[in-house]
Amino acid sequence: MAIFFTLPPDSISYPYILINANNPMVGIRYIVSHRKSVEAVIIDSGIEIFRDPRTKDYPGGSEAWIRRLVSLYDRVRKVVGKGVEVYVTCCDYPDDYHPRSLWIDDRVTNIERTVFNILTCVDWYPDVSWLIPIQGWYRRPRSLLWSLEYLEELGVLRRYRYLAVANLCVEPNTRVIRDGVLYVHTWLREHGYGDAMLHIFGLKISALSSVDGYIHSFDSTAWTRPVSARLHSVFPWSAKSEEERILFFCEYMIRMAGRSSVVVPMHVFEQCLEHVSSMVRSMPFRYSSKREKVEKLLGNVVEDLRKMVR
């Protein structure tokens, strides 16, 4: 069973929380409001800054960003209290946004830069629960093994069990995703690291079934966009209002639960059923031009949620 980390709508209590280092207060406020329901937190390093091809490093440089991550980690741990697992991702350099744009040269690629950051993270702050990113090159799944060999030689794999396949955040090809995860999974077991836990950044729902049984967890915030044809036919845009955010999130949970063995606590579906059922009485009137379509969509979602909570 895989654990799904995300940052849900404010109205829904959820146990596995993802905080983005670029905008951490949104996640921290959520945790404060739902402290009793939170069981685990991953702090993401915020690599989406590299979507801009002009960006070549973290603000202030990687060492400054690592200090920022550790400060955020300490703050989150104080907020959640004892008994809640908190992990922070050591800042890495992706190759999937703009291939080779973060390479220094052919010898110092995004892999080597990431490994250097990892050494800084684990040597400067050995008491922090680091999520170790395994980076690779764009659409070259076997390159992940190069990263693993570095990490083994440097002793990192003996010290940390929670590892993340980090080069698949925006990968649309299910075969590339599956091959990358299987290469890493197989290598770890063949080299004596069978107890390692694998995380995947930004895994898409359609690829879940292809990596079932190989991963411990994954994350995504893609639920803010319509995940199904029926949702897209009525709301062909990213969620805007809190009502839309709740509806989009609940539909995402339905689709995810239907595709693979993902841990979705029953109380999440119960909350979704309560919220979406209340929308039936009011939401269609706010979309007068498509009132009947909204009514039908909500009815179908409610029906599916009832099946989940039976």
DONULUM-236758 format. One line per field, with one value per residue: chain; z, y, x of N, C-alpha, C in turn. Coordinates in steps of 0.2 Angstrom, whole numbers, plus 5000, padded with zeros to 4 digits. Example, Ala and Ser with C-alpha at 12.3 -4.5 7.8 and 13.67 -1.06 7.14 Angstrom:
REM DONULUM-236758
ch	c(A, A)
n_zz	c(5039, 5035)
n_yy	c(4972, 4989)
n_xx	c(5066, 5064)
ca_zz	c(5039, 5036)
ca_yy	c(4978, 4995)
ca_xx	c(5062, 5068)
c_zz	c(5039, 5039)
c_yy	c(4984, 5000)
c_xx	c(5066, 5064)
This chain:
REM DONULUM-236758
ch	c(A, A, A, A, A, A, A, A, A, A, A, A, A, A, A, A, A, A, A, A, A, A, A, A, A, A, A, A, A, A, A, A, A, A, A, A, A, A, A, A, A, A, A, A, A, A, A, A, A, A, A, A, A, A, A, A, A, A, A, A, A, A, A, A, A, A, A, A, A, A, A, A, A, A, A, A, A, A, A, A, A, A, A, A, A, A, A, A, A, A, A, A, A, A, A, A, A, A, A, A, A, A, A, A, A, A, A, A, A, A, A, A, A, A, A, A, A, A, A, A, A, A, A, A, A, A, A, A, A, A, A, A, A, A, A, A, A, A, A, A, A, A, A, A, A, A, A, A, A, A, A, A, A, A, A, A, A, A, A, A, A, A, A, A, A, A, A, A, A, A, A, A, A, A, A, A, A, A, A, A, A, A, A, A, A, A, A, A, A, A, A, A, A, A, A, A, A, A, A, A, A, A, A, A, A, A, A, A, A, A, A, A, A, A, A, A, A, A, A, A, A, A, A, A, A, A, A, A, A, A, A, A, A, A, A, A, A, A, A, A, A, A, A, A, A, A, A, A, A, A, A, A, A, A, A, A, A, A, A, A, A, A, A, A, A, A, A, A, A, A, A, A, A, A, A, A, A, A, A, A, A, A, A, A, A, A, A, A, A, A, A, A, A, A, A, A, A, A, A, A, A, A, A, A, A, A, A, A, A, A)
n_zz	c(5000, 4995, 5001, 4999, 4998, 4999, 4998, 5005, 5002, 5013, 5021, 5023, 5033, 5033, 5033, 5027, 5023, 5012, 5011, 5003, 5000, 4995, 4998, 5012, 5022, 5019, 5020, 5033, 5040, 5037, 5044, 5057, 5059, 5057, 5066, 5074, 5065, 5057, 5052, 5045, 5037, 5022, 5017, 5003, 4992, 4983, 4969, 4958, 4954, 4944, 4933, 4926, 4913, 4915, 4928, 4938, 4950, 4967, 4977, 4983, 4983, 4985, 4998, 5006, 5004, 5009, 5023, 5025, 5022, 5033, 5044, 5042, 5043, 5057, 5062, 5058, 5064, 5078, 5077, 5073, 5084, 5095, 5089, 5075, 5059, 5051, 5036, 5026, 5010, 5003, 4993, 4976, 4958, 4944, 4928, 4920, 4917, 4908, 4899, 4902, 4906, 4918, 4920, 4923, 4915, 4904, 4914, 4926, 4929, 4932, 4941, 4948, 4954, 4962, 4971, 4977, 4985, 4993, 5001, 5008, 5015, 5023, 5030, 5036, 5044, 5052, 5060, 5055, 5047, 5032, 5016, 5003, 4987, 4972, 4958, 4940, 4922, 4909, 4903, 4903, 4910, 4916, 4920, 4933, 4940, 4940, 4949, 4961, 4963, 4966, 4978, 4986, 4986, 4993, 5006, 5009, 5007, 5017, 5028, 5027, 5024, 5017, 5001, 4986, 4970, 4958, 4945, 4938, 4939, 4929, 4919, 4906, 4900, 4903, 4902, 4904, 4917, 4924, 4920, 4926, 4940, 4942, 4939, 4949, 4961, 4959, 4959, 4972, 4979, 4975, 4979, 4993, 5000, 5003, 5012, 5010, 5007, 4995, 4987, 4976, 4966, 4961, 4954, 4942, 4941, 4931, 4930, 4941, 4943, 4936, 4945, 4956, 4971, 4972, 4977, 4992, 4994, 4987, 4979, 4975, 4968, 4959, 4959, 4959, 4946, 4933, 4935, 4928, 4914, 4916, 4925, 4919, 4908, 4913, 4921, 4914, 4919, 4931, 4948, 4956, 4966, 4984, 4985, 4972, 4974, 4984, 4977, 4966, 4973, 4979, 4969, 4963, 4973, 4972, 4959, 4961, 4971, 4964, 4955, 4960, 4974, 4986, 5001, 5007, 5020, 5027, 5033, 5025, 5013, 5019, 5024, 5011, 5006, 5014, 5011, 4997, 4995, 5002, 4992, 4982, 4985, 4983, 4974, 4960, 4957, 4956, 4944, 4932, 4919, 4916, 4924, 4924, 4920, 4931, 4941, 4938, 4938, 4951, 4957, 4952, 4958, 4971, 4972, 4969, 4980, 4990, 4988, 4992, 5005, 5011)
n_yy	c(4994, 5011, 5027, 5043, 5059, 5076, 5093, 5096, 5103, 5116, 5113, 5100, 5086, 5078, 5065, 5065, 5075, 5088, 5100, 5115, 5122, 5134, 5141, 5140, 5143, 5141, 5127, 5126, 5133, 5125, 5113, 5117, 5120, 5107, 5098, 5087, 5077, 5075, 5064, 5062, 5071, 5078, 5089, 5098, 5102, 5113, 5113, 5118, 5130, 5129, 5128, 5140, 5143, 5152, 5151, 5145, 5140, 5138, 5151, 5162, 5152, 5134, 5130, 5140, 5138, 5125, 5128, 5135, 5125, 5117, 5125, 5127, 5113, 5111, 5120, 5115, 5103, 5107, 5112, 5101, 5092, 5078, 5061, 5062, 5059, 5068, 5073, 5080, 5086, 5084, 5097, 5096, 5095, 5096, 5087, 5086, 5097, 5107, 5100, 5097, 5110, 5113, 5107, 5109, 5105, 5091, 5083, 5087, 5085, 5087, 5076, 5075, 5087, 5087, 5076, 5082, 5092, 5083, 5077, 5088, 5091, 5079, 5079, 5091, 5092, 5080, 5075, 5077, 5072, 5066, 5066, 5057, 5062, 5054, 5057, 5059, 5058, 5067, 5057, 5045, 5032, 5023, 5031, 5034, 5024, 5027, 5038, 5031, 5023, 5033, 5037, 5025, 5023, 5034, 5031, 5035, 5028, 5019, 5026, 5032, 5028, 5032, 5036, 5045, 5044, 5055, 5061, 5061, 5070, 5078, 5069, 5062, 5049, 5033, 5021, 5026, 5030, 5018, 5010, 5018, 5017, 5003, 5000, 5006, 5000, 4987, 4987, 4992, 4981, 4971, 4975, 4975, 4983, 4981, 4986, 4998, 5013, 5019, 5034, 5044, 5058, 5069, 5060, 5054, 5050, 5040, 5032, 5025, 5011, 5005, 5005, 4999, 4991, 4993, 5005, 5016, 5028, 5043, 5059, 5073, 5088, 5089, 5088, 5099, 5102, 5096, 5079, 5069, 5064, 5067, 5077, 5087, 5090, 5098, 5108, 5115, 5119, 5125, 5122, 5135, 5142, 5138, 5128, 5122, 5117, 5108, 5099, 5095, 5089, 5078, 5071, 5067, 5059, 5048, 5043, 5040, 5030, 5020, 5015, 5010, 5002, 5012, 5021, 5028, 5035, 5030, 5041, 5052, 5050, 5050, 5063, 5069, 5065, 5071, 5085, 5086, 5081, 5092, 5102, 5099, 5105, 5118, 5122, 5120, 5131, 5142, 5141, 5144, 5143, 5131, 5122, 5110, 5101, 5102, 5097, 5084, 5079, 5081, 5073, 5060, 5060, 5060, 5047, 5038, 5041, 5036, 5023, 5021, 5022, 5013)
n_xx	c(5004, 5003, 5008, 5000, 5006, 5001, 4994, 4979, 4963, 4958, 4947, 4946, 4952, 4967, 4980, 4993, 5005, 5011, 5023, 5028, 5044, 5045, 5034, 5030, 5021, 5008, 5006, 5010, 5000, 4990, 4993, 4993, 4979, 4974, 4981, 4978, 4975, 4986, 4999, 5011, 5024, 5031, 5043, 5045, 5059, 5057, 5059, 5052, 5056, 5065, 5058, 5059, 5070, 5080, 5084, 5097, 5101, 5097, 5089, 5101, 5110, 5115, 5119, 5114, 5101, 5099, 5101, 5090, 5080, 5083, 5080, 5066, 5062, 5064, 5055, 5043, 5043, 5041, 5028, 5020, 5022, 5026, 5028, 5024, 5030, 5042, 5050, 5063, 5067, 5082, 5090, 5089, 5094, 5084, 5082, 5072, 5064, 5071, 5081, 5098, 5101, 5105, 5117, 5134, 5145, 5149, 5155, 5151, 5136, 5118, 5116, 5128, 5129, 5118, 5122, 5132, 5126, 5118, 5128, 5132, 5120, 5119, 5131, 5132, 5121, 5117, 5107, 5095, 5080, 5082, 5075, 5081, 5086, 5086, 5093, 5092, 5095, 5086, 5073, 5081, 5081, 5090, 5101, 5098, 5104, 5118, 5118, 5114, 5125, 5135, 5130, 5130, 5144, 5148, 5143, 5130, 5118, 5119, 5116, 5103, 5086, 5075, 5072, 5070, 5064, 5068, 5067, 5056, 5045, 5038, 5036, 5027, 5027, 5022, 5030, 5043, 5043, 5039, 5051, 5061, 5058, 5058, 5072, 5078, 5072, 5076, 5090, 5093, 5089, 5097, 5109, 5109, 5100, 5087, 5078, 5075, 5065, 5055, 5051, 5041, 5042, 5029, 5021, 5010, 4993, 4989, 5000, 5001, 4997, 5007, 5018, 5015, 5017, 5031, 5034, 5035, 5029, 5022, 5020, 5009, 5002, 4992, 4979, 4972, 4969, 4957, 4954, 4947, 4937, 4924, 4924, 4931, 4923, 4914, 4920, 4932, 4945, 4958, 4955, 4946, 4938, 4934, 4925, 4926, 4939, 4937, 4929, 4936, 4947, 4941, 4936, 4948, 4953, 4944, 4947, 4960, 4960, 4953, 4962, 4974, 4983, 4982, 4984, 4971, 4963, 4947, 4940, 4943, 4936, 4923, 4922, 4923, 4911, 4901, 4904, 4902, 4889, 4883, 4885, 4876, 4864, 4867, 4877, 4874, 4866, 4875, 4881, 4873, 4872, 4876, 4869, 4862, 4871, 4881, 4873, 4871, 4885, 4888, 4879, 4884, 4897, 4894, 4887, 4898, 4906, 4898, 4899, 4912, 4912, 4904)
ca_zz	c(5000, 4995, 5004, 4995, 5001, 4996, 5003, 5003, 5003, 5020, 5024, 5023, 5037, 5029, 5037, 5024, 5021, 5008, 5011, 4998, 5004, 4992, 5001, 5017, 5027, 5017, 5023, 5041, 5043, 5037, 5050, 5064, 5059, 5057, 5069, 5077, 5060, 5053, 5054, 5042, 5033, 5018, 5015, 4997, 4992, 4979, 4963, 4952, 4952, 4938, 4927, 4922, 4911, 4917, 4935, 4937, 4956, 4972, 4979, 4988, 4982, 4988, 5005, 5010, 5004, 5014, 5029, 5025, 5023, 5040, 5048, 5041, 5046, 5064, 5063, 5057, 5070, 5083, 5076, 5073, 5090, 5095, 5086, 5068, 5055, 5047, 5032, 5022, 5004, 5001, 4987, 4970, 4952, 4939, 4921, 4916, 4915, 4903, 4899, 4902, 4907, 4925, 4920, 4923, 4909, 4904, 4919, 4932, 4927, 4937, 4945, 4952, 4958, 4967, 4975, 4981, 4989, 4998, 5005, 5012, 5019, 5028, 5034, 5041, 5048, 5052, 5065, 5051, 5043, 5025, 5010, 4999, 4980, 4967, 4951, 4933, 4916, 4905, 4899, 4903, 4917, 4918, 4923, 4940, 4943, 4941, 4956, 4966, 4964, 4970, 4985, 4989, 4987, 4998, 5012, 5011, 5007, 5023, 5033, 5026, 5021, 5013, 4995, 4981, 4962, 4957, 4938, 4935, 4941, 4924, 4914, 4904, 4898, 4909, 4902, 4907, 4924, 4926, 4920, 4931, 4947, 4942, 4939, 4956, 4965, 4958, 4961, 4979, 4982, 4973, 4983, 5000, 5003, 5002, 5017, 5008, 5006, 4989, 4986, 4969, 4966, 4956, 4950, 4939, 4943, 4926, 4930, 4948, 4943, 4934, 4950, 4962, 4975, 4972, 4981, 4998, 4994, 4981, 4980, 4969, 4969, 4952, 4960, 4957, 4939, 4933, 4934, 4925, 4908, 4918, 4929, 4914, 4904, 4917, 4924, 4911, 4921, 4937, 4953, 4959, 4973, 4989, 4983, 4967, 4976, 4987, 4972, 4962, 4977, 4981, 4962, 4963, 4978, 4969, 4954, 4963, 4974, 4959, 4950, 4963, 4982, 4989, 5007, 5008, 5026, 5026, 5035, 5020, 5009, 5023, 5023, 5004, 5005, 5017, 5008, 4990, 4996, 5003, 4986, 4978, 4986, 4981, 4969, 4953, 4956, 4955, 4937, 4929, 4911, 4915, 4930, 4924, 4920, 4937, 4945, 4936, 4940, 4958, 4959, 4951, 4962, 4978, 4971, 4970, 4987, 4995, 4987, 4995, 5013, 5013)
ca_yy	c(5000, 5017, 5033, 5049, 5065, 5082, 5098, 5096, 5109, 5118, 5110, 5092, 5084, 5073, 5063, 5064, 5082, 5090, 5107, 5117, 5126, 5141, 5144, 5135, 5145, 5138, 5121, 5126, 5135, 5119, 5108, 5120, 5119, 5100, 5095, 5080, 5072, 5074, 5058, 5062, 5077, 5079, 5096, 5098, 5108, 5118, 5113, 5121, 5137, 5128, 5129, 5145, 5141, 5156, 5149, 5140, 5138, 5140, 5158, 5162, 5146, 5128, 5130, 5144, 5135, 5119, 5130, 5137, 5119, 5114, 5129, 5125, 5107, 5112, 5124, 5110, 5098, 5110, 5113, 5094, 5089, 5071, 5056, 5064, 5059, 5074, 5072, 5086, 5084, 5088, 5101, 5093, 5098, 5091, 5088, 5085, 5103, 5109, 5095, 5099, 5117, 5113, 5104, 5113, 5102, 5084, 5079, 5089, 5086, 5088, 5071, 5076, 5093, 5084, 5072, 5087, 5094, 5078, 5077, 5094, 5090, 5074, 5080, 5097, 5091, 5072, 5073, 5079, 5066, 5068, 5062, 5058, 5062, 5050, 5061, 5056, 5062, 5067, 5051, 5040, 5029, 5019, 5036, 5034, 5019, 5031, 5042, 5026, 5021, 5038, 5037, 5019, 5024, 5039, 5029, 5039, 5023, 5015, 5030, 5034, 5022, 5035, 5038, 5047, 5044, 5063, 5064, 5060, 5075, 5080, 5064, 5059, 5042, 5028, 5016, 5029, 5030, 5011, 5008, 5021, 5014, 4996, 5000, 5008, 4995, 4981, 4989, 4992, 4974, 4967, 4978, 4974, 4989, 4979, 4989, 5006, 5015, 5023, 5039, 5047, 5065, 5071, 5054, 5055, 5044, 5035, 5028, 5022, 5004, 5002, 5005, 4996, 4986, 4995, 5011, 5017, 5034, 5047, 5065, 5077, 5093, 5089, 5087, 5106, 5102, 5091, 5073, 5065, 5067, 5070, 5084, 5092, 5092, 5104, 5113, 5114, 5124, 5123, 5124, 5142, 5143, 5133, 5123, 5118, 5114, 5102, 5094, 5092, 5084, 5072, 5067, 5064, 5053, 5043, 5040, 5037, 5024, 5015, 5013, 5006, 5001, 5018, 5022, 5033, 5034, 5031, 5047, 5056, 5049, 5052, 5071, 5071, 5063, 5076, 5091, 5086, 5081, 5099, 5106, 5097, 5109, 5125, 5124, 5121, 5138, 5147, 5140, 5144, 5141, 5123, 5120, 5103, 5097, 5102, 5093, 5077, 5078, 5081, 5066, 5055, 5060, 5057, 5040, 5035, 5042, 5032, 5016, 5020, 5022, 5007)
ca_xx	c(5000, 5007, 5005, 5000, 5007, 4998, 4991, 4972, 4959, 4958, 4941, 4947, 4958, 4971, 4986, 5000, 5005, 5017, 5024, 5033, 5049, 5045, 5028, 5029, 5016, 5001, 5006, 5011, 4994, 4985, 4995, 4990, 4972, 4972, 4986, 4977, 4975, 4992, 5003, 5018, 5025, 5037, 5045, 5048, 5064, 5054, 5062, 5048, 5059, 5069, 5054, 5061, 5076, 5085, 5086, 5102, 5103, 5093, 5090, 5106, 5115, 5112, 5121, 5109, 5094, 5099, 5100, 5083, 5076, 5083, 5076, 5059, 5061, 5064, 5049, 5037, 5043, 5038, 5021, 5017, 5023, 5029, 5024, 5023, 5036, 5044, 5055, 5064, 5070, 5088, 5088, 5092, 5094, 5081, 5084, 5066, 5061, 5075, 5087, 5105, 5101, 5108, 5123, 5140, 5148, 5148, 5157, 5147, 5129, 5113, 5117, 5134, 5127, 5113, 5125, 5136, 5121, 5116, 5134, 5132, 5114, 5120, 5137, 5131, 5115, 5116, 5101, 5089, 5077, 5082, 5073, 5087, 5084, 5090, 5092, 5094, 5095, 5080, 5071, 5086, 5080, 5096, 5105, 5097, 5109, 5124, 5116, 5114, 5132, 5138, 5127, 5133, 5151, 5149, 5140, 5124, 5113, 5119, 5113, 5096, 5082, 5070, 5075, 5065, 5065, 5067, 5068, 5049, 5040, 5034, 5036, 5021, 5027, 5022, 5035, 5049, 5041, 5040, 5057, 5065, 5057, 5061, 5079, 5080, 5070, 5080, 5097, 5093, 5088, 5103, 5115, 5108, 5097, 5080, 5073, 5074, 5058, 5055, 5046, 5041, 5040, 5025, 5019, 5003, 4988, 4988, 5006, 5001, 4997, 5013, 5023, 5012, 5021, 5038, 5035, 5032, 5025, 5022, 5016, 5007, 4997, 4989, 4972, 4969, 4966, 4952, 4958, 4943, 4933, 4917, 4925, 4934, 4918, 4910, 4925, 4938, 4950, 4960, 4950, 4947, 4934, 4935, 4920, 4929, 4945, 4935, 4926, 4942, 4951, 4937, 4936, 4955, 4954, 4940, 4951, 4967, 4958, 4951, 4968, 4980, 4982, 4984, 4981, 4966, 4959, 4940, 4937, 4944, 4930, 4917, 4922, 4921, 4904, 4898, 4905, 4900, 4882, 4880, 4885, 4871, 4859, 4868, 4882, 4872, 4863, 4880, 4883, 4866, 4872, 4877, 4866, 4860, 4878, 4884, 4869, 4873, 4891, 4888, 4876, 4888, 4902, 4891, 4886, 4904, 4909, 4894, 4902, 4918, 4911, 4900)
c_zz	c(5000, 4998, 5000, 4999, 4996, 5001, 5001, 5004, 5011, 5024, 5025, 5027, 5033, 5033, 5034, 5020, 5017, 5009, 5006, 5001, 5001, 4995, 5007, 5022, 5025, 5021, 5031, 5044, 5043, 5043, 5056, 5064, 5060, 5061, 5072, 5071, 5056, 5056, 5051, 5038, 5029, 5016, 5009, 4996, 4987, 4972, 4957, 4950, 4946, 4932, 4922, 4920, 4913, 4924, 4935, 4944, 4961, 4975, 4985, 4988, 4986, 4995, 5009, 5010, 5008, 5021, 5030, 5026, 5030, 5045, 5048, 5044, 5054, 5066, 5063, 5062, 5076, 5083, 5076, 5080, 5089, 5091, 5078, 5065, 5051, 5043, 5028, 5016, 5003, 4994, 4981, 4964, 4947, 4932, 4917, 4914, 4908, 4902, 4898, 4904, 4914, 4926, 4920, 4916, 4909, 4910, 4926, 4930, 4933, 4943, 4950, 4957, 4964, 4973, 4980, 4987, 4995, 5003, 5010, 5017, 5025, 5033, 5039, 5046, 5048, 5056, 5061, 5048, 5036, 5021, 5005, 4991, 4976, 4960, 4945, 4928, 4912, 4901, 4898, 4909, 4920, 4922, 4931, 4944, 4945, 4948, 4962, 4968, 4968, 4977, 4989, 4991, 4993, 5005, 5014, 5011, 5014, 5029, 5033, 5022, 5016, 5007, 4990, 4974, 4960, 4950, 4935, 4936, 4935, 4918, 4913, 4902, 4903, 4908, 4905, 4914, 4927, 4926, 4925, 4938, 4947, 4943, 4946, 4961, 4965, 4960, 4968, 4982, 4981, 4977, 4990, 5003, 5002, 5007, 5015, 5006, 5000, 4988, 4978, 4969, 4960, 4951, 4948, 4940, 4938, 4926, 4937, 4947, 4940, 4939, 4956, 4965, 4975, 4976, 4987, 4998, 4988, 4983, 4974, 4972, 4963, 4953, 4959, 4950, 4938, 4931, 4929, 4919, 4911, 4922, 4924, 4909, 4907, 4919, 4920, 4912, 4928, 4942, 4956, 4966, 4978, 4987, 4977, 4969, 4980, 4982, 4968, 4966, 4978, 4974, 4961, 4967, 4975, 4964, 4956, 4967, 4969, 4955, 4954, 4971, 4985, 4996, 5007, 5014, 5024, 5028, 5030, 5015, 5013, 5023, 5016, 5003, 5008, 5013, 5001, 4991, 4998, 4997, 4982, 4979, 4984, 4975, 4962, 4952, 4954, 4948, 4933, 4922, 4910, 4921, 4930, 4924, 4927, 4942, 4944, 4938, 4947, 4960, 4958, 4956, 4969, 4977, 4972, 4977, 4992, 4994, 4991, 5003, 5015, 5017)
c_yy	c(5006, 5023, 5039, 5055, 5071, 5087, 5099, 5103, 5110, 5115, 5103, 5090, 5078, 5071, 5064, 5071, 5084, 5098, 5109, 5123, 5133, 5145, 5140, 5137, 5143, 5131, 5121, 5128, 5129, 5114, 5111, 5119, 5112, 5096, 5088, 5075, 5071, 5068, 5059, 5068, 5077, 5086, 5095, 5104, 5113, 5119, 5116, 5128, 5136, 5127, 5134, 5143, 5146, 5155, 5144, 5137, 5140, 5147, 5158, 5157, 5140, 5128, 5134, 5141, 5129, 5122, 5132, 5131, 5116, 5118, 5128, 5118, 5107, 5116, 5119, 5105, 5101, 5111, 5106, 5091, 5082, 5066, 5056, 5063, 5065, 5073, 5079, 5084, 5088, 5091, 5098, 5097, 5094, 5092, 5087, 5091, 5106, 5105, 5099, 5106, 5118, 5110, 5110, 5111, 5095, 5080, 5081, 5090, 5087, 5082, 5073, 5082, 5091, 5080, 5077, 5090, 5089, 5077, 5082, 5093, 5085, 5075, 5086, 5096, 5084, 5070, 5075, 5073, 5068, 5063, 5063, 5057, 5058, 5053, 5057, 5061, 5062, 5061, 5046, 5037, 5026, 5024, 5036, 5029, 5023, 5035, 5037, 5024, 5026, 5037, 5031, 5020, 5029, 5037, 5032, 5033, 5019, 5019, 5032, 5029, 5025, 5038, 5040, 5047, 5051, 5065, 5062, 5065, 5077, 5075, 5061, 5052, 5037, 5023, 5019, 5029, 5023, 5009, 5011, 5018, 5007, 4996, 5001, 5003, 4989, 4982, 4989, 4985, 4970, 4969, 4978, 4980, 4987, 4982, 4996, 5007, 5020, 5028, 5041, 5054, 5066, 5065, 5055, 5049, 5038, 5030, 5024, 5014, 5001, 5001, 5002, 4991, 4988, 5001, 5011, 5023, 5038, 5054, 5069, 5082, 5094, 5089, 5094, 5107, 5096, 5085, 5068, 5068, 5071, 5077, 5089, 5094, 5098, 5109, 5112, 5119, 5122, 5126, 5131, 5143, 5137, 5127, 5119, 5114, 5107, 5096, 5091, 5087, 5078, 5068, 5063, 5058, 5047, 5039, 5037, 5030, 5018, 5012, 5009, 5005, 5007, 5019, 5028, 5032, 5035, 5038, 5053, 5056, 5051, 5060, 5073, 5070, 5069, 5083, 5091, 5085, 5088, 5103, 5105, 5102, 5117, 5127, 5124, 5128, 5143, 5146, 5139, 5142, 5134, 5120, 5112, 5098, 5096, 5097, 5086, 5075, 5077, 5074, 5060, 5054, 5057, 5050, 5036, 5035, 5037, 5025, 5015, 5020, 5017, 5002)
c_xx	c(5004, 5004, 5006, 5000, 5004, 4996, 4984, 4969, 4958, 4952, 4941, 4953, 4961, 4978, 4993, 5001, 5012, 5017, 5029, 5037, 5048, 5039, 5026, 5023, 5009, 5001, 5006, 5004, 4989, 4987, 4992, 4983, 4970, 4978, 4984, 4976, 4981, 4997, 5010, 5018, 5031, 5037, 5048, 5053, 5062, 5058, 5059, 5051, 5063, 5065, 5056, 5068, 5082, 5088, 5091, 5104, 5097, 5094, 5096, 5111, 5112, 5114, 5116, 5102, 5094, 5098, 5093, 5078, 5077, 5079, 5068, 5057, 5060, 5057, 5043, 5037, 5040, 5031, 5017, 5017, 5026, 5025, 5023, 5029, 5036, 5050, 5056, 5068, 5077, 5088, 5092, 5091, 5090, 5084, 5078, 5063, 5064, 5081, 5094, 5106, 5105, 5114, 5129, 5144, 5146, 5150, 5153, 5140, 5124, 5114, 5123, 5132, 5123, 5117, 5129, 5132, 5119, 5122, 5134, 5126, 5116, 5126, 5136, 5126, 5113, 5110, 5095, 5086, 5077, 5079, 5078, 5085, 5089, 5089, 5095, 5094, 5088, 5079, 5077, 5086, 5086, 5101, 5104, 5102, 5116, 5123, 5117, 5121, 5136, 5136, 5129, 5140, 5153, 5146, 5133, 5118, 5113, 5116, 5106, 5092, 5077, 5073, 5069, 5068, 5063, 5067, 5061, 5044, 5035, 5034, 5029, 5021, 5027, 5027, 5042, 5049, 5043, 5047, 5062, 5064, 5059, 5068, 5081, 5079, 5075, 5087, 5098, 5093, 5094, 5109, 5114, 5104, 5089, 5075, 5072, 5067, 5058, 5049, 5046, 5038, 5035, 5022, 5011, 4999, 4988, 4994, 5006, 5001, 5003, 5019, 5021, 5016, 5029, 5039, 5032, 5027, 5026, 5019, 5014, 5002, 4992, 4981, 4968, 4967, 4961, 4955, 4954, 4939, 4927, 4918, 4927, 4928, 4913, 4914, 4931, 4943, 4952, 4955, 4952, 4944, 4936, 4931, 4923, 4935, 4943, 4933, 4932, 4946, 4947, 4937, 4943, 4956, 4950, 4944, 4957, 4965, 4956, 4956, 4973, 4978, 4986, 4981, 4977, 4962, 4951, 4937, 4938, 4938, 4923, 4917, 4920, 4914, 4900, 4898, 4901, 4892, 4879, 4880, 4879, 4865, 4860, 4873, 4879, 4869, 4869, 4883, 4877, 4867, 4874, 4874, 4864, 4866, 4881, 4880, 4871, 4880, 4891, 4885, 4880, 4894, 4900, 4890, 4892, 4907, 4905, 4897, 4908, 4917, 4907, 4904)
